[in-house]
Amino acid sequence: MIDRYTARLEIAGSEYHIFPIVHVSKLRLLRHFPDRPETQLVTEGSDRQDFDEALLPEDNWDAPLGEGEFEVEKIVDVRTGRRTRYGRVHRDFLVYLKGYQEPTWVDEAVLNCGTLLREFERAQASRNRFAVTQSYEGEAGGIPH
């Protein structure tokens, strides 16, 4: 205790990274249970397994491709088509499939590569933004002051 309202915590050498002086209202009494066993388990380092070591090959996250399923390598282009009766625009994507040389148009509903799709849409938005900037500079003859 530093004075009547403040206390200094003994946290030197511990994992806590806090200011060691606190108000007494923030302190609680320690409950002591004399009947509780105080045995500590000690495991040797050679018995422990790393999480990655514990995964067996059949436990990996990559599911094998089924019949008629292909892995998308890269999305190259998009074309929009008709509207559905719910107002949504139907889109087809030009994709390269792993193991094939020629790109193929694939329906958006069939694609199951969310990360590649988001990356493609983000890159397309960047290209569109750049094209708008270029067209504005070409029409105006430069950036206005």
C-alpha positions, 0 to 999 in steps of 0.5 A, spaced: 500 500 500 502 506 498 497 510 501 490 509 504 487 509 497 492 506 492 496 500 492 502 498 488 501 491 484 507 486 484 507 484 477 515 485 476 517 479 472 510 477 469 506 477 463 502 483 465 504 490 461 500 495 465 501 500 470 502 497 477 499 503 481 491 502 482 486 505 486 483 500 492 476 500 489 479 496 483 482 490 487 478 484 490 479 479 495 483 473 493 478 467 495 482 461 498 480 454 497 484 450 502 481 443 499 483 444 492 488 440 490 495 444 487 498 439 483 501 441 476 501 437 470 508 437 467 509 434 460 515 433 456 517 437 450 518 430 446 510 428 447 507 434 445 505 435 438 504 441 433 497 442 431 500 441 423 503 435 425 497 432 428 493 433 421 493 427 417 493 427 410 486 425 410 484 430 414 486 436 410 482 442 408 482 441 401 476 436 398 478 432 392 474 434 386 468 430 384 466 428 377 465 434 372 468 439 377 474 443 375 479 448 379 479 455 377 486 458 375 484 465 373 478 469 372 480 473 365 473 477 363 466 478 365 460 479 360 453 481 362 447 478 359 439 478 361 436 480 367 432 475 371 425 476 373 428 478 380 432 484 377 438 481 378 443 481 372 446 474 369 453 474 369 458 469 365 466 469 367 471 467 362 476 463 366 482 459 365 481 452 368 487 448 371 490 443 366 487 446 360 490 451 355 483 455 353 479 459 357 472 457 358 465 462 359 462 459 366 456 461 369 456 465 375 452 460 379 456 455 377 463 458 380 465 456 387 472 460 387 470 466 392 477 469 393 478 469 386 472 472 384 473 478 389 480 479 387 477 480 379 472 484 381 476 489 385 481 489 380 476 491 375 473 496 379 480 499 379 481 499 372 474 502 371 476 508 376 483 509 372 479 509 365 474 514 368 480 518 370 484 518 363 477 519 359 476 526 364 483 528 363 483 527 355 476 531 354 478 537 359 485 537 356 488 536 363 487 537 370 483 544 372 486 548 377 
